[in-house]
Amino acid sequence: MDGPEAQVVSEARDEARAGDEPVPAAGRRWPRADLLILLAGVVVAVAAVTPVVVRWLGNPPDQRLVDLEVYRDGGRAILRGAPLYDVLTQPPQLLPFTYPPFAAVLAVPFTLLSWPVAQAVWTALIYAALVVTVCYAFRDLIRRFGRWAPLAAGVLVAAMTWLEPVRDQFRFGQVGLFLLAMCLADCCARTARWPRGMLVGLAVAIKLVPGVFLIWFLITGRREALGNAVLTAAAATLAGFALLPSDSADYWFGALLQGGDRTGAVDGTTNQAVHGIVARIFDEGPVRTLVWVVLAAAVAYYGFRWARRSSQVAALLTGPDATSLLLGSVAIVGLLSVALSPVGWIHHLVWMIAVIAALAGDGRDTRRCLFALALWLLFLFPIPWWARAMIGPEHSPVSVFTGEVLRDTFGAAALASVVLLGHWLVKRLDPRVDHEDPSRREVRVGTLSP
């Protein structure tokens, strides 16, 4: 075990044993009990992800990890010198490559693997990204469990695996969890072992959506991180131009501007962005465009304002509350990357992991934990697709109306989460506000003290 998970487990083990029993010196073997706890955590996490992986890797070949096939076809186009943005995957999907050329370069190694091996490797990498994400997002809660931290981490990984957006990551072979892990590590790591901003820059070079974090760096005063992110993204993009000049020109001056023509129907159920919600209400035309622009501008204004405020209040605090507000600020920006995009698919809402973690904090605030639990339960079920099945000429007007409303459940929940994190949570934790709330438990000495 290495990376953030090892850091969380190590710190938790040290805290649990302080003043109780000596911590094994470097090089010594872990006590058998600790190894059994670690094994239990691994078993729980693997047991949770196995049905998901088996379900989607058992799909018919033309329905299995279709986005991975898009990346591989992009890599193949590079190797054979074909125009990258003229490539379509095999029928019946016929999906185009919609990412920057740099992403296609990174996909080349997967073209050297057989299709079954590529699927297995990609799925394992998605799972690793999920583990990294959980360990960064829930580190304060995990640390509270002391020597039981590995089991707690395993349970949390299992719980997050079954969120609908996360299951879709495995289903389609998406990159969303990679981008989430990179952005969380870059923005939330207490001590970065890399130039802070570099991972966000790489994420932007792979997919433009994380570019919202450039705005976050700017408005929160993280100028050095902003510079590193811009330089990294620019270097990767220029490398794409150097390696693939024609394809780079096609992307930046052609495919990028086509938007929805290449990414799919904006009024489809899976589009939970503001644009998708508006498109399901209004027919295409100037009115729909105007409503979308106005609503998107309002969401952007309040979202970035609240993200900035959350970051500022976090700077006034220490400990788990500071971590929760910083994570909440990052989660707001992540949700904005989905809500403000012309297309924000359900699988892009893996940012709900960060939302749930920011609300849960270290688990001592009952009301915050109840909000986190409610959101977790909401995203366990494919509610928009259930709602879509209620719409049609064979259904009653009441059923159709209910279906149309519930069809936007995830998008509405994402917007509500922005308010919850940016307004309610900040007000609850701001030390300048007088708090009298019995649901906020007093912190006492002891790892798991209530």
N, C-alpha and C positions, 0 to 999 in steps of 0.2 A: 504494500500500500504506500502511495506517495502522494504529493500534492496537498491540496486543501483538506482532503479527508484525513490524511495522516496527521496534519497539523491540529485539526479539531480533536481527533481521538487522543493525541498525545497530550494536549493541553488539558482535556477533560480528565485523563487518567492522573495527571500530575495534581490537579486540584483535589480530586477525590482522595488522594493518598497523603496529602499534606498533613502532617501531624498525626497520621494514622499508621501507615506502614511505609517502609522505605521504597523509593522508586528504583527499579532495576537500573544499574549503571549501563552506559552504552556498551553494546556488544553482548550483554547478557540476554538470556532467553526470557520471553514473557512468561509469567505464571500460567499454569494450565487453565485456571479459571478465566483469565483474560482472553486466552486463545479460544476457549469455548464460547465466550460472549461474542468475540469477533466472528467466529464461524456461524453463530446463530444469526447475527446481522446479515451476513452474506446469504445464508439460506433463505431468510425472509425476503430479501430483495430479489433474489433469483426466482423464488417461487412465485412472486407477484408478476414479474416480467415474462416468465415463460409462457403462460397462456396467450399473452398479447403477441409475442414473437411467433409462436406456433400458428396462431390465427392468421396473421398477415403473410408470413412466409409460406403458408399453405394455400394462399390465394392462387387462382389460375395465373399462368405465367404472364399474360398480358395485363393483369391487374395487380401485379406484385412490385412494390417499391418503384412506382412509375417515375418518380422524380429522380431517383438514382439513375434510372435509364436515360433521363434527359441529360444528366451530368456526363455519363459515360459516352453518349452520342456526341456531346460537345467535345470531349477529349478525342474521340475518334476522328471528328472533323479536322481537328488540328493536325493529327498525325498523317492524314491523307491529303491535307491541303485544301479541303472543301470549305466553301463559305459557311462560317459558323452559324449565321443567323438565317440561313436557308434550310437548315437541318430540321427534320421532324422525326419523332420516334415512330416505331412500327405501329400499324393499325392494331386495334381500333383507337388508340389514344391520340396519335398524331400531334404530340406536344412539341412546341418549339423551345429552343434554348433562349431564356430571357435574362440571363445574368451577365455581368461584365466579363470581358475576355479573360481577366485574371482568374476567375472562378473555373473557367474551362481548362486553363493550364493546370490548376490544382487537381482537376479530375483525371488527368492523363494516366496517373499510376493505376487507377481502377480499370482502365481499359486493358491493362496487361493481365488482369485476373479473369478467370472464368466467371460466368454470370453467377453460379451458385456461391463461389468463394467471395465474390464482390459483395453479394447480399449479406453473407455472414459477417464479413469484416465491417461493412457499413453499419449493420445493426449493432454490433459490439461497440463501435465508436459512438453511436447515438446513446447507448446505455451508459458508457463512460461519461459522456457529456452531462447526462442526467444526474449521475452521482456527484460530479463536480458542482453542478448547479445547486443541488440539495445541500451539500456540505458548506457552500458559501452562504446560501440564503438562510439556512436554519442553524447556523453555527452556535448562536447563543442558547437556543433550546437544546441542541445536542449536548453542549458542554454541561448543562445542568445535570445530566444523568451520570456524570462522573465516569466510573469504570464501565458503566453500562452504555456509554456513548456509541460504541459500534452497533449495538442492537437498536438503539434509538435511531441512528442514521439509516439502518436497514429498513426499519418500519416506515420512516418518512419517505425513503426512496420508493418503497412499495406503494405508499399512499399516493404519491405524485404520479407514479406510472399509470394509474387508472384514470387520470383526468382525460377528458375527451381530446383536448388539443395534443396531449402527449401521446396518446394512443395513435393519433393520426400521424405523428412524426414517424412512428414505426411503420405505420400502414403505407405511407407514401415514400419513405426514405428521405425525409426532408432535412434541411440544414438548420432549422430553427433552434434546436437545442444547442448546437455548436455556437451560434451567434449569441444566444442567451448566456451561455457559460463564459464566453469571451468578454462580453460587456459587463457582467456581474464581477468577474475577476478584476477587470481593469478599474471599475468604479468603486468597488467595495473592499478590495483587499487592503488590510491594515498596513502592510508593508509589501509593496510591489517589488518583485525581483526582476523587473523589466522597466523600461521607460514608460511611465504611466501615460496611457493614451494610445500606445502602440497596438494593443489588441483591438480597440475600437477602430483604429485605422485599418487594420487587416479585415475586420468585419465589414467595413464600408466598401473595401475593394472587392469583397466577395459578393456582397449584396448591398444595394444603396440604402435600404431602409434604416440600418443602424446610424445613418448620418444624423438623425435627430440628436444623438449624443454629442455631436459637435456643438450644437446649440446649448446643450446642458453644460458642457465644459465652459462655454463662454459666459452664460448667465450666472453660474455659480462661482466665477472667479478662478477657475482652474486653467489658467492661461498656458502653463507649461504642458499640461496634458493635451490641451487643444492643439498646441503646436506640434506635439509628437504625433497626434492622431492625423492631422492634416498632412504632415510630411510622410507618414507611413502610407496613407491612402494614395497620396500623389506618386510616391515611389513605385508602389505596386501597379498603379494605373499606367505610369510611364513604361514600366517593364512590359505591361500588356501591349502597349503601342510598339515597343521595340521588337517584341516577338511576333505580334500579329497586327501589323499596321492597318491592313485593309479591314479586318474584322473589328478592330477598335474604332475605326472611322464609321463603319456600319452601325455599331452599337450606339456611340455617343451622338451621332447625327442622324440616326434612322430608327433602329429598333427601340431605343429608349423612348422616343417621342410617340411611338405607336400605342403605348400604354395598354389599355384594355383590349385592343384588337389582338394582342399577343397573349395576354394573361387570362382571358376568359370573360364570360358574361358578368358584368358588374352587378346585375340584379339577382344573381343566383343566391340560393340560401346560404351557401358557405361563405359568402362575402359579408362579414360582420362589421366592416368599417362604416363610418358615417355615410360614405358615398353609397354603399350597398343598401343601407337602411332607407336612405332617401330615394334610391332608384326603385325600390319595391313599392314606394308610395306614389311617385310621380312618373309620368311617361317621359321619355327622352325629349329634351328640348331646353330652351332658355330658362324656364321656370325651375326645372330640376337642377340645372347648373347653378343658378343663383342661390337656391335654398342650400345646396351642398356647400358652396363657397362661404356663405354666411355662417352656417353651423360649424363648419370646419375651422373657420377663423375664431369663433367663440371658444371652441374646445381647445384650440392651440393657445389662445391667450390665457385662459384660466389654468390650463394644464401646466404650461411652462411657469406661470406665476406661482402656482402651488408647489411645483417641483423645486423651484428656487427657495421658496419660504421653508419648505421641509428641510432642505440642505442647510439653510442658515440656522434654524433651530437646533438641528443635529450638532452644529458646531458649539452650541452652548451647553451641551450635555456630555456625559461620559457613560460608558457601560452599555448595557443592552438597549436602553432607550435611544441613545445616539445611533447605535447600529440600525435600529428599526426605522428611524426617520431617514437616515441616509439610504437604506434599502428601499424605503417607500418612495423617496425622491427618484431613485433610479427606476423603480417599477412604474411610476407615473409616466416617465419618458418612454419606457418600453411600450406601455399601453398606447401612448400617443403615436408611436411608430406604426401601430396597427390601425388605430381609429382614423388617422389623418391620411393614410395611404388610399389611393383610388381603389385598391383591392386589398382587403385584410382578411385572409382566409381563416377559418376556425383553427387550423393548426398553427397559425401565427400567434395565437393567444397562449402559448406556453409561458408568457409573462405572468400568468396567473399564479405560477409557482412563487415568484417573488412577491406578489401581492399577498398571498396567504401567509408567507413567512414574515413579511413586515408586520402584518396584523397580529400574528401569534407571538412575535417577539420571543422572550424567554419563557413564556407560558404562565407568567404570574398574574396577568390581568385577565379576569374571567370574561369580561365583555368583549375584549379584543379577540380572545380565543373563540368565542361564540360566532363572531363575524367571520373569522377565518374558517371555522367549521362549516358555516352556511355556504360560503363561496366554494369550498371544496366539494360539498354535496351537490351544489348546483352544476358544477362542471364535470361531475361524474357521468352524467347522462346526456345523450345526443338530443337534447330538447328541441333545437331548431329543426332537426330532421323529423322528429315526431310531429312537430307543428306543420311541417310541409305536407305530411300525409293527411292532414285535416282539411287541406285546400283542394277544391275541385268542384266541377258541376254536380257531382253525385253527393256532395255534402250540403248540409243546411247552411243558411246565412250565418247563424250563430257559430257553427263549427268553422266556417271560412274566416270569420272575423277573429275568432280566438286563435286560429292557426296563424293568421297574418301578424297578430301581436306577438305571439310566442316565438315566431320565426326569428325575431330579432333579440332573443333572450341573451345570448352571449355578448352581442355588441352593447346592449343596454347595461349588462352587468359590468362590462369593461369600463364604460363611462361612469357608472356608479362607483366603481372602485377608485377611479381618479378622484372623485369627490371625497370618498371615505378616507383615502390616504392623505390627500392634500389639505383637507379642511378638518375633518373630525379627528384623525389621529394626531395631527400637528397640535391642534387645540388641546387634546388630551394630555400630551406630553410636554407642552411648552412650559418651562419652569416659571415663566412670568405670569401664568394664569393660575388662579387659585383653584385647586382641585379638592372636592369633597365627594368621593365616590366609593361606596363600600365594596364595589366589584374589583377595585384595584387593591390587591393584597400587599401588605407590608412586607418588605424584604427583610429576612432575618438571616442569621448566620447558619450555614449548612447548604450543601449542594442542592438538595431538593426541598428546602424549606418552603412552605406555602407563602 
